[in-house]
């Protein structure tokens, strides 16, 4: 039983290392926790009903599985279900790390615990396991500790402060990678912990009978332990990948410490010669063998490809997207790149689409990235022929996307209570700039006299965009209302005066749309609206292309939805 704890601790460190890497990825946008997680979600439990209860004393300070639980009548407290993360919000339990991931309940079962718990539940955008490792993250614990309020000795952090915690939103590929990595590990930890619980219960029942002599084991034949004592995840390739990743990230020292912990637990049962042999086997299997795999040819090809893309001028975001997409493919197809064929890739794309409910556009994007990678392998003579050549472009349905009408734009303007929001709506509507370009603007980039500004678009390409007189008036009013010294054009409200984020603008526009009764208001809708209105009013498509900053005119045509009434009028003018 004691052997499982160091293994469980090590597996958790694997996941924590991956989580920390994602949170350190500065490409990812910063969001509030409330955007992706429900804090203290409503769960139904009838007072007086018998339910499982996890007391504060039974939360572990280092592991995901509670030390124990009991069944008793519900009389109050925080309620939770499978997939939730619970953590202490009161001192000193919060600082000590009392946290648990709930995955041991029956389907649909609701359990309860202390009123001093914070419950985190995924809203579906990120895997549930993500929030357990968030609760274990040092930056999160430090934030929660610093936001405690109350009298000395009874300080606690509020749910509102937890909701306001700012974290980096993983990309969809990073979230999928984390789910594939963490889910089997958490299931393995659950299985080990449940087995330990059963063995502990059995020991408690048998030990008094053994001591009293009620049970005689002198003639019991002890069976030889099976060779497969260690129950690693069912997929050996997956386990090898996990060990590969964590050996590289955590280093040989951490793995050696785990081996030493295993040997210490096995010392009462093995002779010195057997311990030496076990150490040799563990060292070879968990360090040397994994190190050999990590330096194999496949491990070097992907970094070389990404370096080539960087030399070609791809942006950091593009390179990160390539890397996460190809890493997921590599982990899903347990073959060297030189042995992957077209059928392997077709099965992977089909599985990805069915399991994740991905759209055809997403699948074709993955196909294009794989095509670029295997074409590079072919050009560099690592493979004879790219297996993606036989996989044709994925056909996607043409969907007519909505634009904002003049009436809807006026309604949105009327809904803006803050000068900043009105300036944002006008600037997006009159320039059609990307939301990433908007958040990067500084006050110095704006020329109010000429009603233009310089934006930095994709690939760090700069271009001028132009705004109307109404936007100039509202921008001037907003800037005159500012009393901070931040060079950013748009800053957050509430006194922090930090540069506004992409997520902040998206959330603000979504809320403005809801209050105005307008569906699906988002920054990109303003861009599509501008392109459509410009073409409807006769602006040449080449000028619209320059205005939007598109490298290819085909992209501009995808944005612009020509008004059907204009098509009808043109038909009557030219063809009748």
Buried (B, 14 or more C-beta within 10 A) or exposed (E): EEBBBBBBBBBBBBBBBBBBEBBEBEBBBBBBBBBBBBBBBEBEBEEEEEBBBBBBEBBBEEBBBBBEBEEEEBEEBBBBBBBBBBBBBBBEBBBEBBBBBBBBBEEEBBBBBBEBBBBBBBEEBBBBBBBBBBBBBEBBBEBBBEBBEEEEEEBBBBEEBBBBBBBBBBBBBBBBBBBBBBBBBBBBBBEBBEEBBEEEEEEEEEEEEEEEEEEEEEEEEEEEEEEEEEEBBEEEEBBBBBBBBBBBBBEBEBBBBBBEBBBEBBEEEEEEEEBEEBBEEBBEEBBEBBBEBBEEEBEEBBEEBBEBBBEEEBBEEBBBBBBBBBBBBBBBBEEEBEEBEBEBBBEBBEEBBEEEEBEEEBBBBBBBBBBBBBBBBBEEEBBEEBBBEEBEEBEEEEEEEBBBEEEBBEBBBEBBEEBBBBBBBBBBBBBBBBBBBBBBBBBEBBEBEEBBBBBBBBEEEEBEBBBEEEBBBBBBEBBEEBEEEBEBBBBBEEEEBBBBBBBBBBBBBBEBBEBBEBEEBBBBBBBBBBBBBBBBEEBEEEEBBEBBBBEEEEEBBEBBBEBEEEEEEEEEEEEE
